[in-house]
Amino acid sequence: MFKLSSSSLFILRIFVHALRLRLCGLMRSRRPPPPPPPPPASPPPAAHKNKNKKSNGRGADGAASNVPFVKVLVALIIIRAIPSSFLNGIHDCDETYNYWEPLMHITAGDDAEESANSRALQTWEYAPENALRSYLFLWLAGWPAALLPPSRVAFHAVRLHLAFWASFAEAMLITACYRRFGRIVGSNAYFLFLISGGLFTSTTQLLPGTLTALGFTAATALAIERKPLGVIACVAVGSILGWPVALPAAVPLALLVLIDCPSRSLVSKVVVGLVASFASIASTFAVDAHYYGFKSLQPTSITPFSHLSPLNLLAYNFLGGASDLYGVEGALYYVRNAILQLNVLFPLAFVSPLVVAFAARRVDALGALAAAVPFPLWFALLSRLPHKEERFLYVVYPAAHVGGALTLALLPDAVSGILPSTWRKLRYACRMLASVAGAVLLIAFAVLSVSRVVALRLHYGSAVDLYAYMPSGATGNVCVHTEWHTFPSSLHLPERAQLAFLPMPGGAKGPLMPLRFEGTSTVGRPFNRNNEETPEQYIDSPSSCAYFVVRAKDGVEAADAVMAAGARKPRKLLASLPYANAAQSPSWARGWFLPGGLTEKRIVWDKYVLFEM
């Protein structure tokens, strides 16, 4: 009989034991899974009170919240939109000459046959050879003017229209913050949007950037709610029909759509983007071709794209344009302007992406970053350009307010999160200190915003108010000298009065001024792209001035300035209103208003004077 050695027996036992373990493992893997645990006991009836309410995210306070959209919209309209429509001034001569004047021309029925009687003014950007400006934007933003006579009533109607849609988009964004970021962030955003001096100034200006800001604000709200197709459509329409230069500010929204919105395929996103872009470009081309003239559809002097104004504008700014002819500012220009318009919100908005990163567990981090990053991103990009204007920042003002709301809500968590978990007392103290600081900053923002709005109205409002003192039946030329850049628009003049320019004093060279419209498709007019004055922009004789607007130290000096310009001696003083001299007044005094004469006594005042000749 065959016998196994002891060593062989030992090896065989190990093999049998391993085989037994393997078989047992296979048998366990084939066993059916254990039954699921029994459902939890039913909660008390109070827990089912809002069982059908959709939860859209976890906010800074740990839970989603909600606020009625209509309530937010009505509050924005009453508290900020309506006052801004009637009290906000003209802060940029581009708004007057590039938008209010051509809007008046196309809505008042001044077509080519009636162009000799047109009072509206045309800039070189609207010459068919250049075609930089979109007539479609004018109709979208200013169509209420077509329903009214050309007057101040039409002016305020257009501003009310702009204010309503800005409030609508902001209400979308505020309610999205409540739902996705929670009650604290939503409440902060609600308060900041309501009382903002920057938005009071920016949302009722007739500028393409206003339409772009509207589109980007709605897109941000939809991005926070994870509605990618709406985001794509709003960004495409807002940038193409408004100010296409601002498209880089929407890059964070585009990244969120690509990264964190998997519910829609990439194909559907591309299709929506192409459809929205094509519809915007086609409609812009059709309207512009109508006004610039079908017969002159040929490459412009700027681009080979004919009368496609968005592409002409991009080409002028980025392909050898000369935008620096209109002013070059230093690196701190936008810092100073942001402090004036946004005050304490400026640093809060600038650091908001960093605060969100340190407190990412307390908020929907991707949505918060997509909403907050556009402001510091666009601020940094604009600061590198030599030509700077305050209105360029307007497109990201809503993003700045969301960023500030996030910083105020998340700062306690961010500060305590930096410290080690063992330092409990210090972490608690830092949280309390950050919370108190947040409340103080909200109060400071409200006070400084109101102070800024009052200062703009009291210190510079006379440039608009002055024209209300003209007789309703006034006719003839209303001449301006050095103060051409503060003219509010021909809508502020009586029906038969028209603006006229006089040469600069002392024979100094002036900028290129607009000319009266001779139809929108007339070519060969004496315009140039070098911002150089032409003789045609001035009236033939100063003696033809029926009224004269001038700024001087007092009425006597104003009368001397009128006669120095070659006009006859003024016959009657119609109005003399105070106006802050920006060059000779401290920036803090003219930038904000403090009661008790604290600022008014430090300002050097001029007089805005209206003479009847």
PLY file of the C-alpha trace (Angstrom):
ply
format ascii 1.0
element vertex 613
property float x
property float y
property float z
element edge 612
property int vertex1
property int vertex2
end_header
0.00 0.00 0.00
1.21 3.42 -0.96
2.15 5.58 2.02
2.63 9.39 2.09
5.47 10.92 3.92
4.82 13.28 6.77
5.88 16.28 4.74
3.54 15.30 1.89
0.65 14.93 4.34
1.34 18.37 5.71
1.27 19.94 2.22
-1.93 18.06 1.36
-3.66 19.29 4.47
-2.76 22.91 3.62
-4.13 22.46 0.08
-7.40 20.95 1.33
-7.81 23.75 3.86
-7.26 26.41 1.19
-9.70 24.68 -1.14
-12.28 24.55 1.62
-11.89 28.34 2.25
-12.22 29.04 -1.47
-15.40 26.98 -1.78
-16.86 28.66 1.26
-16.11 32.05 -0.30
-17.83 31.11 -3.54
-20.87 29.86 -1.66
-21.09 33.12 0.31
-20.85 35.17 -2.87
-23.80 33.30 -4.36
-26.04 33.77 -1.40
-28.87 36.24 -1.91
-28.30 39.66 -0.34
-29.81 40.25 3.04
-33.25 41.84 3.07
-33.30 45.64 3.28
-33.75 47.17 6.70
-37.28 48.07 7.66
-38.36 51.63 6.77
-38.02 54.18 9.53
-41.00 55.08 11.56
-43.23 57.74 10.08
-42.29 61.23 11.26
-44.83 63.32 13.05
-47.32 65.22 10.89
-45.42 68.50 11.29
-42.48 67.04 9.38
-44.71 66.50 6.31
-45.81 70.08 6.12
-43.45 70.91 3.21
-42.84 67.39 1.90
-43.59 68.43 -1.67
-41.25 71.41 -1.64
-38.19 70.83 -3.78
-34.82 71.11 -2.09
-32.31 72.66 -4.43
-29.19 72.79 -2.37
-27.54 73.41 0.95
-26.66 76.97 1.78
-24.32 78.72 4.16
-26.84 78.26 6.96
-27.13 74.56 6.26
-30.45 74.48 4.44
-32.11 75.78 1.30
-34.48 78.68 1.63
-36.92 80.53 -0.59
-38.46 83.96 -1.08
-41.30 84.96 -3.42
-39.97 86.22 -6.75
-42.69 88.87 -7.10
-41.93 90.24 -3.65
-38.27 90.72 -4.55
-39.12 92.23 -7.94
-41.58 94.77 -6.51
-39.13 95.79 -3.79
-36.35 96.35 -6.32
-38.62 98.41 -8.57
-39.97 100.63 -5.79
-36.82 101.15 -3.72
-34.18 101.48 -6.44
-35.44 101.24 -10.03
-38.02 104.03 -10.08
-35.86 106.56 -8.19
-32.92 105.77 -10.47
-35.08 106.32 -13.57
-35.81 109.90 -12.52
-32.79 110.92 -10.44
-29.85 109.25 -12.17
-27.80 111.63 -14.31
-25.77 111.24 -17.48
-22.31 109.98 -16.50
-20.73 109.50 -19.92
-21.01 111.55 -23.10
-21.03 108.27 -25.06
-24.46 107.57 -23.61
-25.71 110.88 -25.00
-24.16 110.98 -28.44
-23.88 107.29 -29.31
-27.25 106.11 -27.98
-29.76 108.77 -26.93
-29.23 110.89 -30.06
-29.58 108.09 -32.65
-32.47 106.61 -30.65
-34.25 109.94 -30.91
-33.58 109.99 -34.64
-35.00 106.56 -35.45
-37.97 106.76 -33.07
-39.04 110.30 -33.97
-39.62 109.42 -37.63
-36.62 111.32 -38.94
-36.00 109.19 -42.01
-33.84 110.08 -45.01
-36.46 112.30 -46.65
-36.94 114.37 -43.49
-33.29 114.40 -42.43
-32.83 118.13 -43.04
-35.17 118.78 -40.12
-33.54 116.28 -37.80
-32.29 117.63 -34.48
-30.56 114.40 -33.47
-26.79 114.07 -33.77
-24.76 111.38 -35.54
-21.29 110.25 -34.47
-18.64 108.75 -36.73
-19.42 105.28 -35.34
-22.82 105.45 -37.09
-21.39 106.39 -40.47
-22.06 103.49 -42.91
-18.33 103.37 -43.69
-17.67 102.35 -40.08
-20.92 100.77 -38.79
-19.70 100.18 -35.24
-23.03 100.61 -33.47
-26.10 98.39 -33.58
-29.50 99.86 -34.37
-31.11 96.67 -33.10
-29.82 97.43 -29.60
-31.42 100.88 -29.79
-34.79 99.35 -30.61
-34.57 96.64 -27.96
-33.61 99.07 -25.21
-35.42 102.19 -26.31
-38.66 101.18 -28.06
-40.86 103.06 -25.49
-39.52 106.31 -26.99
-41.35 105.49 -30.24
-44.68 105.68 -28.39
-44.11 109.22 -27.11
-43.09 112.62 -28.50
-39.33 113.30 -28.30
-39.13 114.89 -24.86
-38.05 114.29 -21.27
-41.09 112.06 -20.86
-39.68 109.69 -23.51
-36.29 109.85 -21.81
-37.69 108.70 -18.46
-39.92 106.08 -20.11
-36.87 104.41 -21.64
-35.10 104.48 -18.31
-38.10 102.92 -16.57
-38.05 100.18 -19.21
-34.36 99.49 -18.58
-34.90 99.57 -14.81
-37.72 97.03 -14.95
-35.74 94.41 -16.85
-32.65 94.95 -14.71
-34.83 94.41 -11.62
-36.35 91.29 -13.21
-32.93 89.70 -13.80
-31.72 90.71 -10.35
-34.82 89.19 -8.75
-34.00 85.93 -10.58
-30.48 86.02 -9.16
-31.57 86.84 -5.61
-34.13 84.04 -5.48
-31.56 81.63 -6.93
-29.18 82.61 -4.11
-31.89 81.86 -1.55
-32.61 78.42 -3.02
-29.06 77.24 -3.68
-26.93 79.12 -1.13
-29.36 79.43 1.75
-31.15 82.11 3.70
-28.08 84.02 4.91
-26.49 84.46 1.47
-29.88 85.20 -0.08
-30.70 87.83 2.55
-27.31 89.47 2.13
-27.74 89.60 -1.65
-31.27 90.96 -1.29
-30.06 93.80 0.93
-27.01 94.62 -1.22
-29.02 94.75 -4.46
-31.73 96.92 -2.90
-29.48 99.63 -1.52
-26.60 99.59 -4.02
-25.31 102.93 -5.23
-23.39 101.27 -8.08
-26.51 99.56 -9.44
-28.50 102.76 -8.94
-26.05 104.41 -11.33
-25.50 101.62 -13.87
-28.82 99.86 -14.46
-30.69 102.79 -16.07
-27.99 103.96 -18.45
-28.71 103.50 -22.17
-25.55 101.55 -22.95
-24.90 98.18 -24.64
-23.20 97.07 -21.45
-26.54 97.46 -19.66
-28.08 94.82 -21.95
-25.02 92.60 -21.52
-25.23 92.93 -17.73
-28.90 91.98 -17.95
-28.06 88.83 -19.92
-25.16 87.88 -17.65
-27.25 88.43 -14.51
-29.99 86.11 -15.79
-27.32 83.62 -16.91
-25.76 83.62 -13.44
-29.13 82.89 -11.85
-29.69 80.00 -14.24
-26.15 78.70 -13.70
-26.68 78.61 -9.94
-29.90 76.65 -10.59
-28.01 74.31 -12.97
-30.03 75.18 -16.08
-27.26 75.04 -18.69
-29.27 75.71 -21.85
-30.68 78.93 -20.41
-27.18 80.01 -19.38
-25.87 79.52 -22.91
-28.77 81.39 -24.50
-28.55 84.36 -22.11
-24.79 84.75 -22.52
-24.97 84.51 -26.33
-27.86 86.95 -26.70
-26.60 89.37 -24.05
-23.09 89.61 -25.47
-23.94 89.72 -29.20
-26.88 92.13 -28.95
-25.15 94.19 -26.27
-21.40 94.54 -25.78
-19.48 91.57 -27.26
-16.20 92.80 -25.78
-17.43 91.61 -22.35
-17.70 87.94 -23.37
-14.59 86.88 -21.35
-16.45 87.84 -18.16
-18.79 84.89 -18.80
-16.00 82.28 -18.92
-16.71 81.04 -15.33
-20.35 80.46 -16.29
-19.26 78.52 -19.38
-16.94 76.33 -17.30
-19.73 75.52 -14.86
-21.99 74.52 -17.76
-19.31 72.18 -19.12
-18.19 70.71 -15.79
-21.18 70.47 -13.50
-24.29 70.27 -15.68
-24.29 66.64 -16.92
-28.06 66.49 -17.33
-27.77 67.84 -20.86
-25.53 66.38 -23.50
-22.73 68.37 -25.04
-24.53 68.24 -28.38
-27.63 69.99 -27.03
-25.48 72.71 -25.45
-23.64 73.31 -28.70
-26.89 73.41 -30.64
-28.47 75.94 -28.28
-25.35 78.10 -28.40
-25.25 78.05 -32.19
-28.96 78.76 -32.56
-28.89 81.67 -30.08
-25.76 83.13 -31.68
-27.05 82.75 -35.22
-30.42 84.30 -34.35
-28.71 87.26 -32.65
-26.24 87.82 -35.48
-28.87 87.45 -38.21
-31.30 89.86 -36.55
-28.50 92.38 -35.93
-27.40 92.16 -39.56
-30.95 92.56 -40.88
-31.71 95.66 -38.79
-28.32 97.27 -39.35
-28.45 96.61 -43.08
-31.81 98.36 -43.19
-30.48 101.49 -41.52
-26.97 101.56 -42.95
-28.40 100.89 -46.41
-28.88 97.76 -48.50
-27.25 99.47 -51.50
-24.01 100.03 -49.61
-23.57 96.45 -48.43
-19.83 96.23 -48.90
-16.81 95.82 -46.65
-16.49 98.70 -44.20
-13.34 100.71 -43.68
-12.68 98.68 -40.54
-13.45 95.05 -41.41
-14.53 92.97 -44.40
-17.70 91.99 -42.54
-19.95 94.63 -44.13
-22.49 96.06 -41.69
-22.22 93.45 -38.95
-21.72 95.88 -36.09
-20.63 93.39 -33.36
-17.74 92.15 -35.51
-16.83 95.70 -36.57
-16.70 96.73 -32.92
-14.47 93.78 -31.97
-12.18 94.43 -34.92
-11.86 98.12 -34.06
-10.95 97.39 -30.44
-8.61 94.45 -30.97
-7.28 94.56 -34.55
-5.38 97.79 -34.75
-8.02 100.13 -33.41
-7.22 103.42 -31.74
-9.39 103.38 -28.63
-6.57 105.00 -26.65
-7.31 108.21 -28.58
-10.19 108.69 -26.16
-8.10 108.70 -23.01
-5.48 106.62 -21.21
-5.70 106.03 -17.46
-3.34 104.63 -14.85
-3.38 101.22 -13.24
-5.40 102.37 -10.21
-8.23 103.94 -12.21
-10.66 101.07 -11.66
-9.66 100.75 -8.02
-10.66 104.36 -7.39
-13.92 103.98 -9.30
-14.81 100.71 -7.58
-14.26 102.30 -4.17
-16.57 105.16 -5.14
-19.34 103.02 -6.62
-19.10 99.85 -4.51
-17.33 101.18 -1.37
-16.82 98.34 1.15
-18.33 95.82 -1.25
-15.31 96.12 -3.54
-12.80 94.23 -1.34
-15.49 91.79 -0.23
-16.31 90.92 -3.85
-12.66 90.73 -4.84
-11.76 88.13 -2.20
-14.99 86.15 -2.48
-13.51 83.27 -4.57
-10.86 82.75 -1.87
-13.46 82.81 0.91
-15.62 80.30 -0.98
-12.59 78.02 -1.39
-11.90 78.05 2.37
-15.56 77.44 3.24
-16.42 75.07 0.39
-18.16 72.59 2.71
-20.73 75.18 3.71
-22.01 76.12 0.26
-22.49 74.91 -3.30
-18.87 75.69 -4.12
-19.02 75.38 -7.92
-22.12 77.52 -8.21
-20.68 80.10 -5.81
-17.41 80.31 -7.74
-19.22 80.68 -11.06
-21.18 83.61 -9.60
-18.27 85.29 -7.80
-15.26 84.86 -10.10
-16.48 87.11 -13.00
-15.91 90.30 -11.01
-12.21 89.88 -10.09
-11.56 88.24 -13.47
-13.05 91.09 -15.51
-11.52 93.68 -13.19
-8.05 92.21 -13.76
-8.51 92.02 -17.54
-9.73 95.61 -17.84
-6.94 96.94 -15.64
-4.39 95.81 -18.23
-5.94 97.92 -21.01
-4.70 101.50 -21.47
-8.12 102.96 -22.31
-10.32 102.76 -19.23
-13.86 103.93 -18.57
-16.02 103.44 -15.52
-18.90 101.98 -17.54
-16.75 99.03 -18.65
-17.14 97.57 -15.15
-20.93 97.76 -15.17
-21.38 94.30 -16.70
-19.99 92.60 -13.57
-21.60 94.81 -10.91
-24.29 92.14 -10.21
-21.55 89.51 -9.85
-19.78 91.79 -7.36
-22.92 91.93 -5.22
-23.30 88.14 -5.18
-19.63 87.80 -4.34
-20.00 90.25 -1.48
-23.04 88.39 -0.16
-21.08 85.12 -0.19
-18.11 86.68 1.60
-20.27 88.16 4.34
-22.04 84.83 4.91
-19.03 82.53 4.68
-16.35 84.68 6.28
-16.89 83.28 9.83
-16.49 79.71 8.57
-13.52 80.63 6.38
-11.71 82.39 9.23
-12.31 79.63 11.76
-11.48 76.96 9.19
-7.96 78.30 8.76
-7.15 77.69 12.43
-6.37 74.23 13.84
-9.37 72.36 15.22
-7.76 72.16 18.66
-7.88 75.94 19.08
-11.56 75.92 19.88
-11.75 79.13 21.87
-9.81 81.12 19.29
-11.91 79.64 16.48
-15.08 80.64 18.30
-13.77 84.14 18.97
-12.80 84.57 15.32
-16.24 83.42 14.19
-17.94 85.92 16.45
-15.62 88.71 15.36
-16.23 87.92 11.68
-19.98 87.88 12.23
-19.92 91.28 13.95
-17.66 92.65 11.22
-20.13 91.44 8.59
-23.00 93.30 10.23
-20.91 96.47 10.49
-19.91 96.21 6.82
-23.54 95.87 5.73
-24.45 99.03 7.62
-21.42 100.85 6.19
-22.36 99.75 2.68
-25.89 101.12 3.08
-24.72 104.47 4.47
-22.01 104.98 1.85
-24.29 103.92 -1.02
-26.97 106.43 -0.05
-24.27 109.05 0.45
-22.90 108.37 -3.04
-26.30 108.63 -4.73
-27.08 111.90 -2.94
-23.65 113.30 -3.85
-24.06 112.54 -7.55
-27.45 114.21 -7.56
-26.48 117.32 -5.59
-23.00 117.84 -7.00
-23.56 117.09 -10.69
-27.32 116.98 -11.29
-27.49 120.57 -12.56
-25.98 119.51 -15.91
-29.32 117.81 -16.63
-31.64 120.07 -14.64
-30.46 123.24 -16.37
-32.29 122.50 -19.63
-35.65 122.33 -17.87
-35.42 126.13 -17.46
-35.65 126.73 -21.20
-38.98 128.21 -22.39
-41.27 125.54 -23.83
-41.53 127.47 -27.09
-37.80 128.07 -27.49
-36.38 127.84 -31.00
-32.95 128.06 -32.58
-29.44 127.01 -31.59
-28.58 126.09 -28.02
-24.83 126.63 -28.05
-22.34 124.81 -25.86
-18.69 125.65 -25.54
-16.39 123.66 -23.27
-19.29 121.79 -21.63
-20.36 119.74 -24.63
-19.59 116.49 -22.79
-22.26 117.03 -20.10
-25.15 117.61 -22.51
-27.91 115.10 -21.53
-29.51 114.66 -25.00
-31.74 116.53 -27.43
-34.73 114.95 -25.68
-34.20 117.59 -22.97
-34.56 120.47 -25.42
-37.82 122.10 -26.53
-39.26 120.72 -29.75
-37.80 123.37 -32.06
-34.45 123.92 -30.36
-31.25 122.16 -31.39
-27.75 121.75 -30.01
-24.86 123.62 -31.66
-21.13 123.47 -30.99
-18.65 126.35 -30.81
-14.87 126.06 -31.29
-12.70 125.56 -28.22
-11.45 128.73 -26.52
-8.08 130.18 -27.49
-7.98 128.30 -30.79
-7.29 124.98 -29.05
-8.06 121.86 -31.01
-11.18 120.06 -29.93
-12.34 116.46 -30.35
-14.41 115.21 -33.25
-17.99 116.26 -32.57
-21.14 114.64 -33.97
-23.05 116.14 -36.87
-26.78 116.33 -37.40
-28.23 113.23 -39.03
-28.73 113.36 -42.78
-30.25 109.92 -42.91
-28.66 106.79 -41.50
-27.30 105.52 -44.85
-25.63 108.70 -46.10
-21.98 108.07 -46.99
-19.11 110.48 -47.48
-19.80 112.72 -44.49
-16.81 114.58 -42.95
-16.05 112.04 -40.23
-12.71 110.51 -39.28
-11.48 107.80 -36.92
-8.66 109.90 -35.46
-10.81 111.99 -33.12
-9.79 115.15 -34.97
-12.11 118.12 -35.23
-13.56 119.20 -38.56
-14.90 122.65 -39.52
-18.32 121.18 -40.29
-18.95 120.32 -36.65
-19.20 123.98 -35.63
-21.90 126.51 -36.45
-21.00 129.21 -38.96
-21.37 132.16 -36.62
-21.63 132.42 -32.83
-24.08 135.27 -33.36
-26.69 132.69 -34.43
-26.88 131.28 -30.90
-30.35 131.73 -29.43
-29.32 130.26 -26.05
-25.94 129.65 -24.49
-24.85 127.12 -21.83
-21.59 127.75 -20.02
-19.91 126.84 -16.74
-18.01 129.48 -14.80
-17.32 130.76 -11.30
-20.30 133.11 -11.35
-22.72 134.84 -13.68
-20.33 137.69 -14.53
-17.55 135.32 -15.54
-20.07 133.26 -17.49
-21.20 136.33 -19.49
-17.57 137.15 -20.24
-16.99 133.59 -21.47
-19.98 133.88 -23.81
-18.66 137.08 -25.39
-15.13 135.65 -25.54
-16.55 132.84 -27.68
-17.66 135.45 -30.23
-21.34 135.57 -29.28
-23.19 138.78 -28.51
-23.83 139.93 -24.96
-26.44 137.75 -23.21
-29.84 139.34 -22.97
-31.27 137.36 -20.05
-30.08 134.96 -17.38
-32.52 132.03 -17.29
-30.84 129.80 -14.71
-27.68 129.53 -12.64
-27.22 126.21 -10.80
-24.35 124.98 -8.60
-21.98 122.40 -10.02
-18.98 120.84 -8.28
-15.57 121.64 -9.71
-13.98 118.20 -9.79
-10.48 119.46 -10.49
-10.34 121.77 -7.47
-12.41 119.81 -4.93
-11.18 116.98 -2.68
-12.17 113.61 -4.10
-13.77 112.43 -0.84
-15.91 115.57 -0.59
-17.28 115.45 -4.13
-17.54 111.64 -4.14
-19.79 111.33 -1.09
-22.28 113.49 0.75
-22.07 114.11 4.49
-24.76 116.14 6.26
-24.12 119.29 8.21
-22.10 120.86 5.43
-19.11 118.59 6.06
-18.66 117.95 2.35
-20.45 120.93 0.80
-18.12 123.41 2.50
-15.04 121.64 1.15
-16.22 121.63 -2.46
-15.24 124.38 -4.88
-18.49 125.30 -6.62
-18.98 126.54 -10.16
-22.17 127.79 -11.75
-23.92 126.10 -14.64
-25.48 129.04 -16.44
-28.17 129.25 -19.13
-28.43 132.52 -21.04
-31.01 133.71 -23.52
-29.17 135.66 -26.21
0 1
1 2
2 3
3 4
4 5
5 6
6 7
7 8
8 9
9 10
10 11
11 12
12 13
13 14
14 15
15 16
16 17
17 18
18 19
19 20
20 21
21 22
22 23
23 24
24 25
25 26
26 27
27 28
28 29
29 30
30 31
31 32
32 33
33 34
34 35
35 36
36 37
37 38
38 39
39 40
40 41
41 42
42 43
43 44
44 45
45 46
46 47
47 48
48 49
49 50
50 51
51 52
52 53
53 54
54 55
55 56
56 57
57 58
58 59
59 60
60 61
61 62
62 63
63 64
64 65
65 66
66 67
67 68
68 69
69 70
70 71
71 72
72 73
73 74
74 75
75 76
76 77
77 78
78 79
79 80
80 81
81 82
82 83
83 84
84 85
85 86
86 87
87 88
88 89
89 90
90 91
91 92
92 93
93 94
94 95
95 96
96 97
97 98
98 99
99 100
100 101
101 102
102 103
103 104
104 105
105 106
106 107
107 108
108 109
109 110
110 111
111 112
112 113
113 114
114 115
115 116
116 117
117 118
118 119
119 120
120 121
121 122
122 123
123 124
124 125
125 126
126 127
127 128
128 129
129 130
130 131
131 132
132 133
133 134
134 135
135 136
136 137
137 138
138 139
139 140
140 141
141 142
142 143
143 144
144 145
145 146
146 147
147 148
148 149
149 150
150 151
151 152
152 153
153 154
154 155
155 156
156 157
157 158
158 159
159 160
160 161
161 162
162 163
163 164
164 165
165 166
166 167
167 168
168 169
169 170
170 171
171 172
172 173
173 174
174 175
175 176
176 177
177 178
178 179
179 180
180 181
181 182
182 183
183 184
184 185
185 186
186 187
187 188
188 189
189 190
190 191
191 192
192 193
193 194
194 195
195 196
196 197
197 198
198 199
199 200
200 201
201 202
202 203
203 204
204 205
205 206
206 207
207 208
208 209
209 210
210 211
211 212
212 213
213 214
214 215
215 216
216 217
217 218
218 219
219 220
220 221
221 222
222 223
223 224
224 225
225 226
226 227
227 228
228 229
229 230
230 231
231 232
232 233
233 234
234 235
235 236
236 237
237 238
238 239
239 240
240 241
241 242
242 243
243 244
244 245
245 246
246 247
247 248
248 249
249 250
250 251
251 252
252 253
253 254
254 255
255 256
256 257
257 258
258 259
259 260
260 261
261 262
262 263
263 264
264 265
265 266
266 267
267 268
268 269
269 270
270 271
271 272
272 273
273 274
274 275
275 276
276 277
277 278
278 279
279 280
280 281
281 282
282 283
283 284
284 285
285 286
286 287
287 288
288 289
289 290
290 291
291 292
292 293
293 294
294 295
295 296
296 297
297 298
298 299
299 300
300 301
301 302
302 303
303 304
304 305
305 306
306 307
307 308
308 309
309 310
310 311
311 312
312 313
313 314
314 315
315 316
316 317
317 318
318 319
319 320
320 321
321 322
322 323
323 324
324 325
325 326
326 327
327 328
328 329
329 330
330 331
331 332
332 333
333 334
334 335
335 336
336 337
337 338
338 339
339 340
340 341
341 342
342 343
343 344
344 345
345 346
346 347
347 348
348 349
349 350
350 351
351 352
352 353
353 354
354 355
355 356
356 357
357 358
358 359
359 360
360 361
361 362
362 363
363 364
364 365
365 366
366 367
367 368
368 369
369 370
370 371
371 372
372 373
373 374
374 375
375 376
376 377
377 378
378 379
379 380
380 381
381 382
382 383
383 384
384 385
385 386
386 387
387 388
388 389
389 390
390 391
391 392
392 393
393 394
394 395
395 396
396 397
397 398
398 399
399 400
400 401
401 402
402 403
403 404
404 405
405 406
406 407
407 408
408 409
409 410
410 411
411 412
412 413
413 414
414 415
415 416
416 417
417 418
418 419
419 420
420 421
421 422
422 423
423 424
424 425
425 426
426 427
427 428
428 429
429 430
430 431
431 432
432 433
433 434
434 435
435 436
436 437
437 438
438 439
439 440
440 441
441 442
442 443
443 444
444 445
445 446
446 447
447 448
448 449
449 450
450 451
451 452
452 453
453 454
454 455
455 456
456 457
457 458
458 459
459 460
460 461
461 462
462 463
463 464
464 465
465 466
466 467
467 468
468 469
469 470
470 471
471 472
472 473
473 474
474 475
475 476
476 477
477 478
478 479
479 480
480 481
481 482
482 483
483 484
484 485
485 486
486 487
487 488
488 489
489 490
490 491
491 492
492 493
493 494
494 495
495 496
496 497
497 498
498 499
499 500
500 501
501 502
502 503
503 504
504 505
505 506
506 507
507 508
508 509
509 510
510 511
511 512
512 513
513 514
514 515
515 516
516 517
517 518
518 519
519 520
520 521
521 522
522 523
523 524
524 525
525 526
526 527
527 528
528 529
529 530
530 531
531 532
532 533
533 534
534 535
535 536
536 537
537 538
538 539
539 540
540 541
541 542
542 543
543 544
544 545
545 546
546 547
547 548
548 549
549 550
550 551
551 552
552 553
553 554
554 555
555 556
556 557
557 558
558 559
559 560
560 561
561 562
562 563
563 564
564 565
565 566
566 567
567 568
568 569
569 570
570 571
571 572
572 573
573 574
574 575
575 576
576 577
577 578
578 579
579 580
580 581
581 582
582 583
583 584
584 585
585 586
586 587
587 588
588 589
589 590
590 591
591 592
592 593
593 594
594 595
595 596
596 597
597 598
598 599
599 600
600 601
601 602
602 603
603 604
604 605
605 606
606 607
607 608
608 609
609 610
610 611
611 612
